[in-house]
Amino acid sequence: MDQKPINPARIIGIFLVVFAACVLLAIPVSPTMAGKLTNLICGAVIGLVGGGFLIASRTDKAKH
């Protein structure tokens, strides 16, 4: 029963990337240009942070 240890960085990364996708999908629903721009910027930043967590989880796995 060798179970792989849970990698918290990978879980957080997946959550953030999915959340960023939801924010980006909300862009057309926003009625104002300011709302659309806010959703675009927030979705991009959250997605980049989530991607960073995913990359960090892969490099952290390689060290062990």
N, C-alpha and C positions, 0 to 999 in steps of 0.2 A: 504494500500500500504506500508507494512513494508518491506523495502529493507534492505538487509544485507550491512553493511559498507564494502568498499573495503579494503582488507588487503594488504598493499604494500609488506610486507615481503613474503607473499605467492606468489604473482605475480612474484617477483624477483627470488624466489626459483624455481618456475616452469620454468622460462626462463633459468636460469643457468643450471638446470638439462637437459633440452632439448638441450641446446648448448653443454653441456659436452657429451651428447650422439652423437651429430654430430661430434665432435672432435674425439671421440673414434671410430666412424664408418669410419673415414678417415685414420685410422692406416694402413690398407692393401694397400691403394692407394699410400702411401709415398714410394718413391723409395729407400731411404737410411735407414740404421739402426738408425742413429741419428734422422732422422725425425720421425720414428716410436716411438722411445723412448720419444721424445719430445711430440708427440701427446698423448702418454699414460700418461705421468706425468701431462701434462696440463689438459687433460680430467678428470683425477682422482681428481686433486685439485679443478677444477671448480665444479665437481660433489659433492665433499664433502662440499664446501661452499654453493652450492645450497641446499643440504640436510640439512645443518645447518639452512639456512633460513626457510626451510619448517618446521623443528622441532620447531624453534623459533616462527613461526606463529601459530602453534598449542598450544604451551604453553602460548603464549600471549592471545589467544582466551579464554583459560580456566580461566585466571585471571579476565576477564570482566564478 
